[in-house]
Amino acid sequence: MINNLVGKQPLLYTVIKWIIISFLVVIFIYPLILTVIVSFKAKAEVWGNFFGLPEKLQFHNYVDAWKRGHIGRALFNSFYISIVTVFFQILLSSMIAFLLVRVKIPFNRFLYAFFSIGVMIPLHAIVLPIVRKAVLLNASDNHIYLILVYVAGGIPWFVFLLSGYMRNVPESLEEAAMLDGSSLSRIFFSIVLPLSKPVILTCSILAFLGSYNELLLAMVLLKSYANLTIPVALMAFTGFHNVNFPQLTAAVTISILPTIILYLVFQEKVEQGLAAGAVKG
């Protein structure tokens, strides 16, 4: 009898676990499914049957959203800003992390503490100084200034993550390279960076998503339609007295497709990076 109960416990645990997982999946996936469904409805149909399936697929919602919200231009701007931001964030952060971990420089601990403190200061808490500086430099509605702000805001996070990973890279490899006459830059680009590829890829994905989805700074700094990013362009579909839900959800569907594709392509690499970071850290 006891053996039967013990044998049934794992099965009961498995059933409960999958029930909870299925419930959570429905909670997180249903809003996405509902967004896609509403994007194919007529405007009048939304208010009459919001949660039901569309009577007739309204593909023109996507065409109207693309034209009205300047989604194509906004997609280009978001990709351009995000890719440039990721490049400089990862390059500068990895260099700083390498210097802090491997090179004995004065005030090394102070510099590490300085970047660690930067992690605790949210970028949105200093919006006012950022905007004032943009006005002084005549840099409002400028992608370059926005990229610089994004890069500066992300460096403390990635220095913290990359330095923790690089501490576990075997120093013997670097010492052997130095004995062979390799320069510090060659050691960094030929040994440290390739060995840090999992965590660098994970940081790159996080940096891309962070800049691609950022709204507040882009909304404050960017003004013209030609320079808007996706999160700001989506606000064009809302008004004080009216919201065009079919076009809005169509635009949202278009905007989230790149991030979904990005995750599906790099899913395995991101999971490896997170697992490696957990083990190394």
Sine and cosine of phi, psi and omega as CSV:
sin_phi,cos_phi,sin_psi,cos_psi,sin_omega,cos_omega
0.00,0.00,-0.72,0.69,0.00,-1.00
-0.90,0.44,-0.65,0.76,0.01,-1.00
-0.88,0.47,-0.61,0.79,0.02,-1.00
-0.91,0.42,-0.65,0.76,0.01,-1.00
-0.91,0.42,-0.68,0.73,0.01,-1.00
-0.90,0.45,-0.61,0.79,0.00,-1.00
-0.94,0.34,-0.48,0.88,-0.02,-1.00
-0.99,0.13,-0.38,0.92,-0.05,-1.00
-0.87,0.49,-0.73,0.68,0.03,-1.00
-0.87,0.50,-0.61,0.79,0.03,-1.00
-0.90,0.43,-0.70,0.71,0.03,-1.00
-0.88,0.47,-0.68,0.74,0.03,-1.00
-0.88,0.47,-0.66,0.75,0.00,-1.00
-0.90,0.43,-0.67,0.74,0.01,-1.00
-0.89,0.45,-0.73,0.68,0.01,-1.00
-0.89,0.46,-0.66,0.75,0.00,-1.00
-0.87,0.49,-0.71,0.70,-0.03,-1.00
-0.95,0.30,-0.49,0.87,0.09,-1.00
-0.90,0.43,-0.70,0.71,0.01,-1.00
-0.91,0.42,-0.68,0.73,0.01,-1.00
-0.89,0.45,-0.68,0.73,0.01,-1.00
-0.89,0.45,-0.64,0.77,0.03,-1.00
-0.89,0.45,-0.69,0.72,0.01,-1.00
-0.92,0.39,-0.61,0.79,0.04,-1.00
-0.88,0.47,-0.69,0.73,0.01,-1.00
-0.89,0.46,-0.68,0.74,-0.01,-1.00
-0.87,0.49,-0.67,0.75,-0.08,-1.00
-0.99,0.10,-0.52,0.85,-0.07,-1.00
-1.00,0.05,-0.53,0.85,-0.09,-1.00
-0.85,0.53,-0.70,0.72,0.04,-1.00
-0.85,0.52,-0.59,0.80,0.05,-1.00
-0.92,0.40,-0.70,0.71,0.02,-1.00
-0.89,0.46,-0.68,0.73,0.01,-1.00
-0.89,0.45,-0.61,0.79,0.03,-1.00
-0.88,0.48,-0.70,0.72,0.00,-1.00
-0.92,0.40,-0.65,0.76,0.00,-1.00
-0.89,0.46,-0.74,0.67,-0.02,-1.00
-0.90,0.44,-0.51,0.86,-0.04,-1.00
-0.91,0.40,-0.28,0.96,0.01,-1.00
-0.97,-0.24,0.17,0.98,-0.02,-1.00
-0.99,-0.14,0.33,-0.94,0.17,-0.98
-0.98,0.21,0.38,-0.93,-0.08,-1.00
-0.89,0.46,-0.67,0.75,0.01,-1.00
-0.93,0.37,-0.52,0.85,-0.02,-1.00
-0.94,0.35,-0.45,0.89,-0.02,-1.00
-0.88,0.48,-0.70,0.71,-0.05,-1.00
-0.97,0.25,-0.46,0.89,0.00,-1.00
-0.99,0.15,-0.54,0.84,-0.05,-1.00
-0.50,-0.86,0.96,0.27,-0.13,-0.99
-0.91,0.42,-0.66,0.75,-0.11,-0.99
-1.00,-0.05,-0.09,1.00,-0.02,-1.00
-1.00,0.06,0.13,-0.99,0.04,-1.00
-0.97,0.25,0.47,-0.89,0.01,-1.00
-0.94,0.35,0.61,-0.79,0.04,-1.00
-0.94,0.34,-0.58,0.81,0.03,-1.00
-0.58,-0.81,0.74,-0.67,-0.04,-1.00
-0.93,0.38,0.85,-0.53,-0.02,-1.00
-0.98,-0.21,0.99,0.10,-0.03,-1.00
-0.93,0.36,-0.35,0.94,-0.03,-1.00
-0.92,0.39,-0.29,0.96,0.06,-1.00
-0.85,0.52,-0.61,0.79,0.00,-1.00
-0.95,0.31,-0.61,0.79,0.04,-1.00
-0.91,0.41,-0.71,0.71,0.00,-1.00
-0.91,0.42,-0.63,0.77,0.02,-1.00
-0.91,0.42,-0.63,0.78,0.00,-1.00
-0.90,0.43,-0.63,0.77,-0.04,-1.00
-0.99,0.16,-0.74,0.67,-0.11,-0.99
-0.94,0.35,-0.68,0.73,-0.08,-1.00
-1.00,-0.02,0.06,1.00,-0.02,-1.00
0.79,0.61,0.67,0.74,-0.11,-0.99
-0.90,0.43,-0.60,0.80,0.00,-1.00
-0.88,0.48,-0.74,0.68,0.03,-1.00
-0.91,0.41,-0.64,0.77,0.00,-1.00
-0.91,0.41,-0.60,0.80,0.06,-1.00
-0.89,0.46,-0.70,0.71,0.03,-1.00
-0.88,0.48,-0.71,0.70,0.00,-1.00
-0.88,0.48,-0.70,0.72,-0.02,-1.00
-0.90,0.43,-0.68,0.74,0.02,-1.00
-0.91,0.41,-0.69,0.72,-0.01,-1.00
-0.88,0.47,-0.76,0.65,-0.01,-1.00
-0.90,0.44,-0.68,0.73,-0.06,-1.00
-0.92,0.38,-0.68,0.74,-0.04,-1.00
-0.92,0.39,-0.70,0.72,0.02,-1.00
-0.90,0.43,-0.65,0.76,0.02,-1.00
-0.88,0.48,-0.72,0.69,0.00,-1.00
-0.87,0.49,-0.70,0.71,-0.04,-1.00
-0.85,0.53,-0.78,0.63,-0.07,-1.00
-0.97,0.26,-0.56,0.83,0.05,-1.00
-0.88,0.48,-0.75,0.66,-0.06,-1.00
-0.94,0.33,-0.66,0.75,-0.01,-1.00
-0.89,0.46,-0.78,0.62,-0.04,-1.00
-0.93,0.37,-0.66,0.75,-0.02,-1.00
-0.90,0.43,-0.67,0.75,0.00,-1.00
-0.92,0.38,-0.62,0.79,0.05,-1.00
-0.90,0.43,-0.72,0.70,0.01,-1.00
-0.89,0.45,-0.69,0.73,0.00,-1.00
-0.88,0.47,-0.66,0.76,0.02,-1.00
-0.90,0.44,-0.68,0.73,0.02,-1.00
-0.90,0.43,-0.65,0.76,-0.02,-1.00
-0.93,0.36,-0.55,0.83,-0.10,-1.00
-1.00,0.04,-0.64,0.77,-0.18,-0.98
-0.95,-0.32,-0.47,0.88,-0.08,-1.00
-0.98,-0.19,0.80,-0.60,0.00,-1.00
-0.99,0.12,0.99,-0.11,0.00,-1.00
-0.91,-0.42,0.40,-0.92,0.02,-1.00
-0.88,0.48,0.53,-0.85,0.03,-1.00
0.86,0.51,0.52,0.86,-0.02,-1.00
-0.86,0.51,-0.74,0.68,-0.02,-1.00
-0.92,0.40,-0.60,0.80,0.03,-1.00
-0.89,0.45,-0.67,0.74,0.01,-1.00
-0.91,0.42,-0.65,0.76,0.03,-1.00
-0.90,0.44,-0.66,0.75,0.05,-1.00
-0.90,0.43,-0.59,0.81,0.01,-1.00
-0.88,0.48,-0.73,0.69,0.01,-1.00
-0.94,0.33,-0.54,0.84,0.04,-1.00
-0.91,0.42,-0.63,0.78,0.05,-1.00
-0.90,0.43,-0.57,0.82,0.04,-1.00
-0.87,0.49,-0.46,0.89,0.05,-1.00
-0.90,0.43,-0.53,0.85,-0.08,-1.00
-0.99,0.10,-0.09,1.00,0.00,-1.00
-0.96,-0.27,0.95,-0.30,0.03,-1.00
-0.92,0.39,0.62,-0.78,-0.05,-1.00
-0.87,0.49,-0.57,0.82,-0.04,-1.00
-0.95,0.30,-0.20,0.98,0.03,-1.00
-0.98,0.21,-0.24,0.97,-0.02,-1.00
-0.87,-0.49,0.57,0.82,-0.01,-1.00
-0.90,0.45,-0.68,0.73,-0.06,-1.00
-0.86,0.51,-0.76,0.65,0.07,-1.00
-0.87,0.49,-0.58,0.82,0.01,-1.00
-0.90,0.43,-0.68,0.73,0.00,-1.00
-0.93,0.36,-0.66,0.75,0.02,-1.00
-0.88,0.47,-0.65,0.76,0.03,-1.00
-0.91,0.41,-0.59,0.80,0.04,-1.00
-0.90,0.44,-0.63,0.78,0.03,-1.00
-0.92,0.40,-0.69,0.73,-0.01,-1.00
-0.90,0.44,-0.60,0.80,-0.03,-1.00
-1.00,0.00,0.01,1.00,-0.06,-1.00
0.83,0.56,0.69,0.72,-0.08,-1.00
-0.93,-0.36,0.24,0.97,0.06,-1.00
-0.93,0.38,0.52,-0.86,-0.02,-1.00
0.84,0.54,0.68,0.73,-0.06,-1.00
-0.75,-0.66,0.83,-0.55,-0.02,-1.00
-0.92,0.40,-0.58,0.82,-0.05,-1.00
-0.89,0.45,-0.69,0.72,0.01,-1.00
-0.90,0.43,-0.66,0.75,0.03,-1.00
-0.89,0.45,-0.66,0.75,0.03,-1.00
-0.89,0.46,-0.68,0.73,0.03,-1.00
-0.87,0.49,-0.64,0.77,0.03,-1.00
-0.91,0.41,-0.70,0.71,0.03,-1.00
-0.88,0.48,-0.71,0.71,-0.02,-1.00
-0.89,0.47,-0.73,0.68,0.00,-1.00
-0.90,0.45,-0.60,0.80,-0.02,-1.00
-0.95,0.32,-0.47,0.88,-0.05,-1.00
-1.00,-0.04,-0.34,0.94,-0.06,-1.00
-0.84,0.54,-0.73,0.68,-0.01,-1.00
-0.83,0.55,-0.66,0.75,0.00,-1.00
-0.88,0.47,-0.74,0.67,-0.12,-0.99
-0.98,0.21,-0.47,0.88,0.15,-0.99
-0.89,0.46,-0.67,0.74,0.01,-1.00
-0.89,0.46,-0.71,0.71,-0.02,-1.00
-0.95,0.31,-0.71,0.70,-0.07,-1.00
-0.94,0.35,-0.62,0.78,0.01,-1.00
-0.91,0.42,-0.60,0.80,0.05,-1.00
-0.89,0.45,-0.58,0.81,0.03,-1.00
-0.97,0.24,-0.67,0.74,-0.08,-1.00
-0.93,0.37,-0.38,0.93,0.05,-1.00
-0.88,0.47,-0.42,0.91,-0.05,-1.00
-0.99,-0.11,0.01,1.00,0.11,-0.99
-0.96,0.28,0.79,-0.62,-0.07,-1.00
-0.84,0.55,0.83,-0.56,0.02,-1.00
-0.93,0.36,-0.38,0.93,-0.02,-1.00
-0.88,0.48,-0.55,0.84,0.04,-1.00
-0.91,0.42,-0.66,0.75,0.00,-1.00
-0.94,0.35,-0.63,0.77,0.01,-1.00
-0.91,0.42,-0.64,0.77,0.04,-1.00
-0.90,0.43,-0.63,0.78,0.02,-1.00
-0.92,0.39,-0.61,0.79,0.03,-1.00
-0.91,0.41,-0.61,0.79,0.04,-1.00
-0.91,0.41,-0.48,0.88,0.04,-1.00
-0.99,0.13,0.00,1.00,0.06,-1.00
1.00,-0.07,0.24,0.97,0.01,-1.00
-0.96,0.28,0.62,-0.79,0.05,-1.00
-0.98,0.20,0.20,-0.98,0.00,-1.00
-0.89,0.46,-0.64,0.77,0.01,-1.00
-0.92,0.40,-0.62,0.79,0.03,-1.00
-0.92,0.39,-0.64,0.77,0.05,-1.00
-0.88,0.48,-0.66,0.75,-0.03,-1.00
-0.91,0.42,-0.76,0.65,-0.10,-1.00
-0.98,0.18,-0.47,0.88,-0.08,-1.00
-0.99,-0.12,-0.38,0.93,-0.06,-1.00
-0.88,-0.48,-0.84,0.54,-0.13,-0.99
-0.93,0.38,-0.74,0.67,-0.02,-1.00
-0.89,0.46,-0.74,0.67,0.04,-1.00
-0.87,0.50,-0.62,0.79,0.01,-1.00
-0.95,0.32,-0.37,0.93,0.00,-1.00
-0.99,-0.12,0.24,0.97,-0.09,-1.00
-0.83,0.55,-0.68,0.74,-0.02,-1.00
-0.86,0.51,-0.74,0.67,-0.04,-1.00
-0.95,0.30,-0.52,0.86,0.05,-1.00
-0.91,0.41,-0.67,0.75,0.03,-1.00
-0.90,0.43,-0.67,0.75,0.04,-1.00
-0.88,0.47,-0.71,0.70,0.03,-1.00
-0.89,0.45,-0.59,0.81,0.01,-1.00
-0.90,0.43,-0.68,0.73,0.02,-1.00
-0.90,0.44,-0.70,0.71,0.01,-1.00
-0.89,0.45,-0.65,0.76,0.01,-1.00
-0.92,0.40,-0.66,0.75,0.00,-1.00
-0.89,0.45,-0.75,0.66,-0.02,-1.00
-0.90,0.43,-0.61,0.79,-0.01,-1.00
-0.89,0.45,-0.70,0.71,0.00,-1.00
-0.98,0.21,-0.54,0.84,-0.01,-1.00
-0.93,0.38,-0.58,0.81,-0.07,-1.00
-0.99,-0.13,-0.03,1.00,-0.07,-1.00
-0.93,0.38,0.71,-0.70,-0.09,-1.00
-0.91,-0.42,-0.76,0.65,-0.21,-0.98
-0.87,0.50,-0.81,0.59,-0.03,-1.00
-0.90,0.43,-0.65,0.76,0.03,-1.00
-0.90,0.44,-0.62,0.79,0.00,-1.00
-0.92,0.38,-0.59,0.80,-0.03,-1.00
-0.98,0.21,-0.61,0.79,-0.14,-0.99
-1.00,-0.04,-0.48,0.88,-0.05,-1.00
-0.99,-0.17,0.69,-0.72,-0.10,-1.00
-0.86,-0.50,-0.74,0.67,-0.12,-0.99
-0.99,0.17,0.48,-0.88,0.00,-1.00
-0.88,0.48,-0.52,0.86,-0.04,-1.00
-0.93,0.38,-0.36,0.93,-0.07,-1.00
-0.95,-0.31,-0.05,1.00,-0.09,-1.00
-0.92,0.40,0.53,-0.85,0.13,-0.99
-0.99,-0.11,0.12,-0.99,-0.09,-1.00
-0.84,0.55,-0.77,0.64,-0.03,-1.00
-0.86,0.52,-0.60,0.80,0.00,-1.00
-0.97,0.26,-0.62,0.79,0.00,-1.00
-0.89,0.45,-0.53,0.85,0.01,-1.00
-0.91,0.42,-0.42,0.91,0.00,-1.00
-0.94,0.34,-0.26,0.97,0.02,-1.00
-0.93,0.37,-0.27,0.96,-0.04,-1.00
-1.00,0.01,0.00,1.00,0.01,-1.00
-0.91,-0.42,0.54,-0.84,0.03,-1.00
-0.68,-0.73,-0.02,-1.00,-0.02,-1.00
-0.93,0.36,-0.58,0.82,-0.11,-0.99
-0.86,-0.51,-0.07,1.00,-0.11,-0.99
-0.46,-0.89,0.59,-0.81,0.08,-1.00
-0.73,-0.68,0.83,-0.56,0.04,-1.00
-1.00,0.04,1.00,0.02,-0.10,-0.99
-0.88,0.47,-0.68,0.73,0.01,-1.00
-0.86,0.51,-0.72,0.70,0.01,-1.00
-0.93,0.36,-0.61,0.79,0.02,-1.00
-0.89,0.46,-0.74,0.67,-0.01,-1.00
-0.93,0.37,-0.52,0.85,0.09,-1.00
-0.90,0.43,-0.69,0.73,0.03,-1.00
-0.91,0.42,-0.64,0.77,0.03,-1.00
-0.89,0.45,-0.67,0.74,0.02,-1.00
-0.87,0.49,-0.69,0.73,0.03,-1.00
-0.89,0.46,-0.65,0.76,-0.09,-1.00
-0.95,0.32,-0.51,0.86,-0.05,-1.00
-1.00,0.02,-0.23,0.97,0.00,-1.00
-0.86,0.52,-0.70,0.71,0.01,-1.00
-0.87,0.50,-0.63,0.78,-0.01,-1.00
-0.94,0.35,-0.59,0.81,0.05,-1.00
-0.91,0.41,-0.71,0.70,0.03,-1.00
-0.88,0.47,-0.67,0.74,0.01,-1.00
-0.86,0.51,-0.69,0.73,0.00,-1.00
-0.93,0.37,-0.67,0.75,-0.02,-1.00
-0.90,0.44,-0.59,0.81,-0.01,-1.00
-0.95,0.33,-0.67,0.74,-0.11,-0.99
-0.95,-0.30,0.28,0.96,-0.07,-1.00
-0.83,0.56,-0.76,0.65,-0.05,-1.00
-0.90,0.44,-0.66,0.75,-0.01,-1.00
-0.91,0.41,-0.65,0.76,0.01,-1.00
-0.90,0.43,-0.68,0.73,0.02,-1.00
-0.90,0.43,-0.62,0.79,0.06,-1.00
-0.90,0.44,-0.64,0.77,0.01,-1.00
-0.91,0.40,-0.66,0.75,0.03,-1.00
-0.92,0.40,-0.65,0.76,0.02,-1.00
-0.92,0.39,-0.66,0.75,0.01,-1.00
-0.91,0.42,-0.64,0.77,0.04,-1.00
-0.90,0.44,-0.60,0.80,0.01,-1.00
-0.93,0.37,-0.63,0.78,-0.01,-1.00
-0.96,0.28,-0.69,0.72,-0.06,-1.00
-0.94,0.35,-0.64,0.77,-0.08,-1.00
-0.90,0.43,0.00,0.00,0.00,0.00
